Amino acid sequence: MTHFPQTHPQRRAARVQLGGSVLAAIRLEDGQRARGQLQSISVTGGLLALAKALEHGDFIEIAFQTSSGQVHGMAEMLNPARQYSNGCLQPFRFIAIGDEDHRKLRMAVESVMDRNFLGGRLNQPSAPKGL
């Protein structure tokens, strides 16, 4: 069964920063292919670093590898967030994703959030004993 991610205006989906460490394969409606790097991801969408901006409203197929396995879904491109001389940062929102892909995506996002939380907790100085 296909999952259709819903955005909730009152509560934004948790996002995790990836810093471009995850490659994404993109296929446009006309069959053209592109590659990008995921900068951040959530269960409702993400932010891609691309060599060339895609049109706002373009529907794409996107696939990328996570710690929970490969995720494949359909997405809509949004307006580019930043333009650079050698590319851009452009957000997208998932419009359809299989249940198993959604489960893998959710698990991967939660895993990064857990690591970030534990890393932050482990790096904080502990209180002196006896206080």
Sequence and secondary structure as in RCSB ss.txt:
>XXXX:A:sequence
MTHFPQTHPQRRAARVQLGGSVLAAIRLEDGQRARGQLQSISVTGGLLALAKALEHGDFIEIAFQTSSGQVHGMA
EMLNPARQYSNGCLQPFRFIAIGDEDHRKLRMAVESVMDRNFLGGRLNQPSAPKGL
>XXXX:A:secstr
 EE    BTTB    EEEEEEEEEEEEETTS EEEEEEEEE SSEEEEEESS   TT EEEEEEEETTEEEEEEE
EE   SEEETTEEEEEEEEEEEEHHHHHHHHHHHHHHHHHHHHHHHHHS    TT 
